[in-house]
């Protein structure tokens, strides 16, 4: 089974990229973030034509939004709100084999890495704290689960183009990394991508639109993640960032991230 997570930056504007992704990588499940569409306007028919008849979504008009597209039916679909907001940042499903799949879009956090000065950064920290508390209260490390999404944090020094220059930049500050480590350790999540790609190797999934030539400058960050709980670690069969997709026509600023699971 191949699962791909992708911040698509508007699903309706990039349906052609979903079609290209299906032809290029043939994922069984696609988890999207920043769908930017209210539920009543989600393009279900177009996505079914691409090859994904089973669709779960949690959206809002113009902002945020998450969705899970699948070739196989879901046993269960749930949505959850965080921080007292209904801002469409989490959906999870039970797959046919009993695995629970969580799709998150963590708040970006604005530009100033100080919760006292920046409400958006305070929201991000609260969101991470609530994730850290919720999982061990409601699940345990023996539950077969996958967590994917745009977590908006690049935790490792090798997850950014310059650790030194980004230490005070939102997405790589020590405080955010500490919070994300707390989420990860809460139920012993395993970083499925770094399971295959050594931490010593630079790896990015996001490149700013502001770069004139994003590929040659390569000032990226790894903001998009896939984690699994220990029962699924032995099933991990491969992982990759589909970097070429960042160069597709009218591309998202994020590249898809894929993992393969054996049966």
Phi, psi and omega per residue, in radians:
X1 nan 2.260 3.086
X2 -1.876 2.203 3.098
X3 -2.038 2.313 3.109
X4 -2.132 2.365 2.999
X5 -1.947 2.456 -3.030
X6 -2.728 2.132 2.913
X7 -1.380 1.836 -2.974
X8 -1.547 -0.272 3.096
X9 1.000 1.005 3.117
X10 1.686 1.800 -3.081
X11 -1.210 -0.632 -3.111
X12 -1.239 -0.556 3.118
X13 -1.327 -0.284 -3.010
X14 -2.267 0.569 3.051
X15 -1.040 -0.586 3.129
X16 -1.133 -0.499 3.108
X17 -1.333 -0.594 3.036
X18 -1.068 -0.739 3.101
X19 -1.095 -0.724 3.119
X20 -1.157 -0.670 3.107
X21 -1.110 -0.735 3.129
X22 -1.082 -0.739 -3.126
X23 -1.238 -0.601 -3.064
X24 -1.398 -0.770 -2.976
X25 -2.041 -0.271 3.120
X26 0.843 0.948 3.103
X27 -1.237 2.605 3.036
X28 -1.437 -0.567 3.141
X29 -2.364 2.364 3.058
X30 -2.136 2.200 3.076
X31 -1.887 2.132 -3.068
X32 -1.918 2.561 2.976
X33 -2.203 2.816 -3.064
X34 0.924 0.896 3.086
X35 -1.223 -0.488 3.015
X36 1.004 0.765 3.141
X37 -2.615 2.415 3.050
X38 -1.177 2.657 -3.049
X39 -0.980 -0.674 -3.083
X40 -1.212 -0.262 -3.137
X41 -1.920 0.150 -3.110
X42 -1.124 2.355 -3.024
X43 -1.394 1.149 -3.054
X44 -1.091 -0.780 -3.069
X45 -1.081 -0.753 -3.130
X46 -1.123 -0.657 -3.119
X47 -1.268 -0.614 3.055
X48 -1.097 -0.673 3.115
X49 -1.132 -0.533 3.102
X50 -1.232 -0.449 3.081
X51 2.256 0.279 -3.109
X52 -2.194 1.575 -3.047
X53 -1.336 -0.296 -3.069
X54 -1.914 2.049 -2.936
X55 -2.344 2.274 3.032
X56 -2.212 2.391 -3.095
X57 -2.576 2.705 3.099
X58 -2.460 1.799 -2.968
X59 -2.327 3.056 3.057
X60 -2.637 2.819 -3.057
X61 -1.223 2.082 2.937
X62 1.459 -0.288 -3.053
X63 -2.428 2.741 2.961
X64 0.897 -2.478 3.105
X65 1.629 2.396 3.109
X66 -2.344 2.668 3.138
X67 -2.667 2.674 3.058
X68 -2.227 2.181 -3.128
X69 -1.994 2.366 -3.019
X70 -2.513 2.584 3.007
X71 -1.328 -0.509 -3.101
X72 -1.896 2.692 -3.102
X73 -1.208 2.721 3.049
X74 -1.580 2.516 3.037
X75 -1.410 -0.419 -3.081
X76 -2.845 2.561 3.079
X77 -2.286 2.321 3.118
X78 -2.377 2.572 3.011
X79 -2.107 2.594 3.126
X80 -2.447 2.429 3.061
X81 -1.731 2.674 -3.092
X82 -2.298 2.624 3.041
X83 1.054 0.468 3.117
X84 1.213 0.292 -3.109
X85 -2.031 2.582 3.036
X86 -1.847 1.181 -3.021
X87 -1.986 0.414 2.859
X88 0.978 1.059 -3.082
X89 -2.073 0.034 -3.076
X90 -2.677 2.312 2.950
X91 -2.502 2.530 3.072
X92 -2.471 2.666 -3.082
X93 -2.358 2.763 2.924
X94 -1.775 2.125 3.137
X95 -1.345 2.974 -3.056
X96 -1.050 -0.503 -3.118
X97 -1.566 0.143 3.089
X98 1.616 -0.104 3.126
X99 -1.303 2.378 3.090
X100 -1.648 2.227 -3.061
X101 -2.031 2.054 -3.129
X102 -1.841 2.267 3.135
X103 -2.058 2.074 -3.054
X104 -2.092 2.571 2.881
X105 -2.197 1.700 -3.107
X106 -1.304 2.455 3.124
X107 -0.938 2.502 -3.124
X108 -1.208 -0.705 3.033
X109 1.772 0.099 3.110
X110 1.215 -2.769 -2.997
X111 -1.873 -0.426 -3.052
X112 -1.797 2.054 -3.059
X113 -1.438 0.944 -3.140
X114 -2.461 1.963 -3.082
X115 -1.129 -0.417 3.121
X116 -1.276 -0.504 -3.104
X117 -1.753 -0.309 -2.969
X118 -2.343 1.863 -3.131
X119 -1.075 -0.575 -3.138
X120 -1.157 -0.667 3.106
X121 -1.221 -0.689 3.071
X122 -1.055 -0.722 3.104
X123 -1.064 -0.757 3.140
X124 -1.058 -0.801 -3.128
X125 -1.135 -0.703 3.104
X126 -1.123 -0.716 3.124
X127 -1.019 -0.821 3.142
X128 -1.138 -0.690 3.094
X129 -1.083 -0.721 -3.141
X130 -1.180 -0.653 3.058
X131 -1.077 -0.757 -3.124
X132 -1.062 -0.666 -3.125
X133 -1.367 -0.680 -2.993
X134 -1.186 -0.769 -3.023
X135 -1.100 -0.878 3.127
X136 -1.206 -0.390 3.082
X137 -1.319 -0.442 -3.020
X138 -2.103 -0.245 3.140
X139 -2.442 2.998 3.050
X140 -2.385 2.886 -3.074
X141 -1.071 -0.280 3.122
X142 -1.479 -0.109 3.086
X143 -1.350 2.162 3.111
X144 -1.233 1.894 -3.072
X145 -2.403 2.682 2.999
X146 -2.194 2.361 3.044
X147 -2.085 2.203 3.133
X148 -2.293 2.870 2.955
X149 2.506 3.106 3.010
X150 -1.482 1.732 -3.110
X151 -1.567 -0.066 3.019
X152 0.992 0.493 3.042
X153 -2.439 2.334 3.024
X154 -1.846 1.729 -2.917
X155 -1.340 -0.604 -3.025
X156 -1.628 2.720 3.055
X157 -1.027 -0.584 -3.131
X158 -1.448 0.008 3.093
X159 -1.588 0.039 3.112
X160 -2.369 2.761 -3.098
X161 -1.243 -0.476 3.095
X162 -2.616 1.809 3.135
X163 -1.018 -0.807 -3.078
X164 -1.097 -0.761 -3.071
X165 -1.340 -0.313 -3.076
X166 -1.872 0.085 -3.100
X167 -1.045 -0.488 3.135
X168 -1.896 0.285 3.127
X169 -1.827 2.299 -3.134
X170 -0.980 2.289 -3.100
X171 1.950 -0.288 -3.133
X172 -2.403 0.245 3.139
X173 -1.242 2.636 3.117
X174 -0.969 -0.625 -3.134
X175 -1.133 -0.774 3.114
X176 -1.125 -0.734 3.128
X177 -1.084 -0.708 3.100
X178 -1.087 -0.750 3.131
X179 -1.121 -0.747 3.141
X180 -1.164 -0.653 3.058
X181 -1.040 -0.635 3.096
X182 -1.129 -0.736 3.073
X183 -1.061 -0.797 -3.050
X184 -1.152 -0.696 -3.093
X185 -1.371 -0.231 -3.045
X186 -1.030 -0.685 3.060
X187 -2.314 0.559 3.030
X188 1.040 0.704 3.092
X189 -1.033 2.464 3.075
X190 -1.849 2.246 3.082
X191 -1.251 1.810 -3.013
X192 -1.181 -0.509 -3.121
X193 -1.332 -0.807 3.115
X194 -1.270 -0.190 2.989
X195 -1.068 -0.540 -3.120
X196 -1.865 -0.586 -3.069
X197 -1.857 2.010 -3.016
X198 -0.994 2.587 3.121
X199 -1.092 -0.369 3.126
X200 -1.286 -0.253 -3.077
X201 -1.668 2.197 3.089
X202 -1.089 2.417 -3.102
X203 -2.622 2.224 -3.104
X204 -2.206 2.720 3.038
X205 -2.279 -0.052 -3.115
X206 -2.408 2.381 3.067
X207 -2.375 2.267 -3.034
X208 -1.080 2.540 2.998
X209 -1.131 -0.364 -3.051
X210 -1.231 -0.377 -3.135
X211 -1.253 2.279 3.140
X212 -1.116 -0.748 3.080
X213 -2.278 1.584 -3.016
X214 -1.035 -0.629 -3.029
X215 -1.269 -0.783 -3.098
X216 -1.294 -0.653 3.092
X217 -1.266 -0.633 3.014
X218 0.940 0.713 3.100
X219 -1.608 1.257 -3.029
X220 -1.801 3.075 3.051
X221 -2.509 2.589 3.066
X222 -1.672 1.637 -3.105
X223 -1.745 -0.263 -3.012
X224 -1.882 2.283 -2.934
X225 -2.336 2.740 2.979
X226 -2.344 2.149 3.103
X227 -2.121 2.661 3.029
X228 -2.327 2.698 3.025
X229 -1.422 2.823 -3.031
X230 -0.905 -0.614 3.132
X231 -1.065 -0.372 -3.111
X232 -1.718 -0.094 -3.059
X233 -1.066 -0.670 -3.131
X234 -1.226 -0.286 3.124
X235 -1.557 -0.137 3.138
X236 -1.125 2.206 -3.069
X237 -2.108 -0.142 3.128
X238 2.979 2.791 3.111
X239 -2.729 2.592 3.129
X240 -2.841 2.725 2.936
X241 -1.769 2.199 -3.108
X242 -1.504 1.273 -3.021
X243 -0.993 -0.637 -3.093
X244 -1.003 -0.489 -3.106
X245 -1.145 -0.406 3.093
X246 -1.150 -0.357 -3.140
X247 -1.752 0.092 3.101
X248 -1.206 2.848 -3.115
X249 -1.083 2.279 -3.118
X250 0.938 0.846 -3.011
X251 -1.260 2.712 2.851
X252 -1.197 2.787 3.043
X253 -1.407 -0.059 3.036
X254 -1.864 2.591 2.999
X255 -1.747 2.618 3.064
X256 -1.159 2.582 3.071
X257 -2.097 2.259 -3.033
X258 -2.068 2.517 2.891
X259 -2.282 2.631 3.060
X260 -1.999 2.357 3.093
X261 -2.052 2.339 3.035
X262 -1.332 2.857 -3.110
X263 -1.211 nan nan
